[in-house]
Amino acid sequence: MTDTSFDLFARISHSRTADEVVRQIELLLLEGILRDGDRLPGERELSKRLDVSRPILREALKELENRGLLVSQHGDGTYVADIIGQVFSPAVVDLIARHQRATEDYIEYRRELEGITADLAARRATDYDRQMLTRIMEAMRAAHKGGSFDAELEADVDLHNAVGEAAHNIVLLHTLRACYRLLAQGIFFHRHLVFTSEEARGHLLAQHEAIYAAIMAGDGNAARNAAKAHMGYIAVAIREAERSGEWQRIAQLRMQKRGIAPQA
């Protein structure tokens, strides 16, 4: 990063102690600017950008490691640790995965959480937030038009993360990221189920457009309603996809019972 006016690691202007360095990096983590797996600049570069001595920097990085916020990989540098971690214990995750009720409760929880987040984003988004949201929406539209399922799904996740960032509430931000991690792991349902048809993908794009438009217009109520409607649609789509899959399984079993080989 060459433009120091936008440097993540701003020059320490006061006492230049290890505590000051720790505080600055902690705030970058807390605000979600530095994310899990991000690699910090090398020691020489980082000490120069922070304008602190290398011994002070080493002391600060060691303290951040002791707090579980950074991990040092010998010969490879220093990285942001997995600070989100597990929301639930492995035993609870396994329990949730075995019961449909948990998926319904998850969607209900997400519906309210996404509504609050979109509302705040509409009221608090900065010009930079809006620029990021616009870039993601452009990528989503291009992926949809080109029929690129994986790219569209990636843009979907990026948009929800960007809305969370635009809300400028650190508790919401990290709560949402924890929710998305469980979703990415397929704990509640597989996201591919929602994209079962071209029609469903069209509905999802329209819903994302509505959330985006409301945030860009600064209309908190419209953003909240659009986000909640989006999650409501996902709940219905999941139920229909799972029901269709069950019908497919039953029909296949009937064919096998009758000795009929299904066509490939």
C-alpha positions as a printed Julia matrix, in Angstrom:
264×3 Matrix{Float64}:
   0.0     0.0     0.0
   1.69    3.15   -1.21
  -0.89    5.85   -0.47
  -0.29    6.54    3.2
  -3.49    8.61    3.45
  -5.35    5.31    3.22
  -2.81    3.18    5.03
  -4.38    0.66    7.4
  -1.36    0.92    9.64
  -1.22    4.64   10.36
   1.82    6.29   11.9
   1.78    6.19   15.7
   1.73    9.86   16.61
   1.91    9.8    20.38
   4.04    7.79   22.79
   5.09    5.14   20.23
   4.81    2.33   22.74
   3.89   -1.3    22.2
   0.5    -0.55   23.81
  -0.25    2.01   21.1
   0.58   -0.51   18.39
  -1.56   -3.17   20.07
  -4.47   -0.76   20.31
  -4.29    0.2    16.64
  -4.2    -3.39   15.4
  -6.95   -4.43   17.82
  -9.22   -1.72   16.43
  -8.57   -2.94   12.88
  -9.64   -6.41   14.0
 -12.63   -5.15   15.95
 -13.91   -3.08   13.02
 -13.58   -6.09   10.73
 -11.0    -4.37    8.51
  -8.43   -7.07    9.2
  -9.99  -10.51    8.75
  -9.13  -14.09    9.58
  -6.14  -15.24    7.56
  -4.98  -11.77    6.5
  -1.2   -11.51    6.39
   0.41   -8.54    8.09
   3.25   -6.69    6.34
   6.77   -7.8     7.16
   8.43   -6.49   10.28
  10.62   -3.95    8.51
   7.76   -2.52    6.45
   5.26   -2.49    9.31
   7.63   -0.77   11.74
   8.27    1.9     9.1
   4.59    2.48    8.43
   3.77    2.68   12.13
   6.89    4.75   12.77
   7.98    2.64   15.71
  11.16    0.74   16.42
  11.33   -2.94   15.53
  11.76   -3.98   19.2
   8.53   -2.13   20.07
   6.76   -3.76   17.14
   7.97   -7.22   18.15
   6.71   -6.63   21.7
   3.29   -5.58   20.36
   2.98   -8.51   17.99
   3.97  -10.92   20.74
   1.27   -9.48   23.0
  -1.33   -9.84   20.22
  -0.25  -13.45   19.76
  -0.63  -14.07   23.49
  -4.17  -12.68   23.26
  -4.96  -15.15   20.47
  -5.45  -12.45   17.85
  -2.42  -13.14   15.68
  -0.48  -16.26   14.75
   3.13  -16.33   13.65
   4.18  -18.9    11.07
   7.92  -19.43   11.07
   9.42  -18.27    7.8
   6.05  -17.17    6.42
   5.02  -14.14    8.46
   2.3   -13.09   10.86
  -1.4   -13.67   10.18
  -4.72  -12.72   11.74
  -5.92  -15.63   13.85
  -9.3   -17.3    13.51
 -10.98  -14.85   15.85
 -14.54  -15.8    14.92
 -14.16  -19.43   15.86
 -17.11  -21.66   16.68
 -20.35  -20.1    17.9
 -21.43  -23.45   19.31
 -19.52  -26.41   20.64
 -19.0   -29.31   18.18
 -21.59  -31.34   20.09
 -24.23  -28.62   19.69
 -23.35  -28.18   16.01
 -23.88  -31.91   15.42
 -27.17  -31.73   17.31
 -28.36  -28.76   15.25
 -27.43  -30.49   12.0
 -29.69  -33.45   12.83
 -32.88  -31.48   13.46
 -34.98  -29.5    10.98
 -36.3   -27.23   13.72
 -32.85  -25.68   14.04
 -32.87  -24.59   10.38
 -36.23  -22.89   10.83
 -35.01  -21.1    13.95
 -31.81  -20.09   12.17
 -33.78  -18.51    9.31
 -36.04  -16.72   11.8
 -32.99  -15.38   13.64
 -31.32  -14.32   10.4
 -34.49  -12.6     9.19
 -34.55  -10.28   12.19
 -30.78   -9.79   12.26
 -30.52   -9.02    8.54
 -33.44   -6.6     8.86
 -31.78   -4.62   11.63
 -28.46   -4.65    9.79
 -29.92   -3.39    6.5
 -31.8    -0.65    8.36
 -28.62    0.56   10.04
 -26.65    0.29    6.78
 -29.18    2.52    5.01
 -28.83    5.14    7.74
 -25.07    4.91    8.27
 -23.43    3.88    4.99
 -20.58    6.16    3.9
 -19.64    6.97    0.32
 -17.0     4.25    0.5
 -19.58    1.72    1.71
 -21.87    2.63   -1.17
 -19.03    2.27   -3.65
 -18.3    -1.22   -2.33
 -21.97   -2.23   -2.46
 -22.2    -0.97   -6.04
 -19.14   -2.95   -7.11
 -20.58   -6.12   -5.58
 -23.98   -5.6    -7.2
 -22.32   -5.08  -10.57
 -20.43   -8.35  -10.1
 -23.65  -10.12   -9.08
 -25.5    -8.84  -12.14
 -22.67   -9.9   -14.44
 -22.52  -13.37  -12.86
 -26.29  -13.77  -13.18
 -26.29  -12.65  -16.8
 -23.39  -14.95  -17.63
 -24.96  -17.92  -15.86
 -22.0   -18.27  -13.51
 -23.56  -19.95  -10.47
 -20.45  -20.0    -8.29
 -19.63  -16.33   -8.99
 -23.21  -15.32   -8.23
 -23.16  -17.23   -4.97
 -19.86  -15.59   -4.03
 -21.31  -12.14   -4.78
 -24.32  -13.05   -2.62
 -22.06  -13.67    0.39
 -19.99  -10.57   -0.37
 -23.1    -8.39   -0.48
 -24.36   -9.58    2.9
 -20.92   -9.02    4.4
 -20.72   -5.53    2.9
 -24.15   -4.62    4.28
 -22.93   -5.78    7.69
 -19.88   -3.56    7.38
 -21.98   -0.58    6.27
 -24.1    -0.9     9.43
 -21.05    0.17   11.47
 -21.96   -1.9    14.5
 -19.12   -4.17   15.55
 -21.28   -6.6    17.51
 -23.63   -7.08   14.56
 -20.68   -7.4    12.21
 -19.03  -10.26   14.07
 -22.35  -11.96   14.86
 -23.22  -11.99   11.17
 -19.81  -13.35   10.21
 -20.25  -16.16   12.7
 -23.68  -16.92   11.19
 -22.25  -16.96    7.68
 -19.52  -19.35    8.76
 -22.08  -21.89    9.97
 -23.95  -21.44    6.7
 -20.79  -21.92    4.63
 -20.1   -25.14    6.5
 -23.55  -26.44    5.52
 -24.63  -26.78    9.15
 -28.21  -25.62    8.56
 -28.66  -26.14    4.84
 -26.61  -26.12    1.67
 -26.8   -22.76   -0.07
 -26.95  -24.55   -3.43
 -30.48  -25.63   -2.51
 -31.68  -22.04   -2.79
 -30.41  -21.74   -6.36
 -32.44  -24.69   -7.62
 -33.8   -23.0   -10.75
 -33.33  -20.04  -13.04
 -36.58  -18.63  -11.67
 -35.28  -18.8    -8.08
 -32.05  -17.1    -9.08
 -34.06  -14.33  -10.72
 -36.07  -13.78   -7.55
 -32.91  -13.68   -5.45
 -31.3   -11.12   -7.73
 -34.4    -8.92   -7.55
 -34.38   -9.16   -3.75
 -30.72   -8.19   -3.55
 -31.43   -5.28   -5.9
 -34.21   -4.11   -3.55
 -31.91   -4.24   -0.5
 -29.18   -2.41   -2.41
 -31.54    0.29   -3.74
 -32.99    0.98   -0.29
 -29.54    1.33    1.28
 -28.35    3.59   -1.52
 -31.47    5.74   -1.03
 -30.89    5.9     2.73
 -34.33    4.42    3.4
 -33.93    2.36    6.57
 -37.49    1.05    6.71
 -37.42   -0.1     3.09
 -34.02   -1.74    3.6
 -35.26   -3.59    6.68
 -38.39   -4.81    4.89
 -36.45   -5.87    1.8
 -33.91   -7.84    3.87
 -36.63   -9.59    5.87
 -38.57  -10.42    2.7
 -35.39  -11.88    1.23
 -34.89  -14.19    4.2
 -38.58  -15.13    4.1
 -38.2   -16.19    0.48
 -35.13  -18.27    1.34
 -37.12  -20.08    4.05
 -39.79  -21.01    1.49
 -37.21  -21.98   -1.16
 -35.44  -24.29    1.27
 -38.66  -26.06    2.22
 -39.63  -26.52   -1.44
 -36.16  -27.74   -2.42
 -36.06  -30.24    0.43
 -39.59  -31.43   -0.35
 -38.73  -31.87   -4.03
 -35.65  -33.83   -3.06
 -37.72  -36.09   -0.81
 -40.27  -36.64   -3.59
 -37.42  -37.53   -5.94
 -36.07  -40.06   -3.44
 -39.49  -41.66   -2.92
 -40.14  -41.89   -6.66
 -36.75  -43.53   -7.18
 -37.49  -46.09   -4.45
 -40.82  -46.92   -6.1
 -39.09  -47.55   -9.41
 -36.54  -49.79   -7.74
 -39.32  -51.69   -5.95
 -40.93  -52.37   -9.33
 -37.65  -53.47  -10.83
 -37.38  -50.51  -13.19
 -33.91  -49.08  -13.72
 -33.92  -45.26  -13.7
 -32.52  -43.62  -16.83
 -29.26  -41.73  -16.51
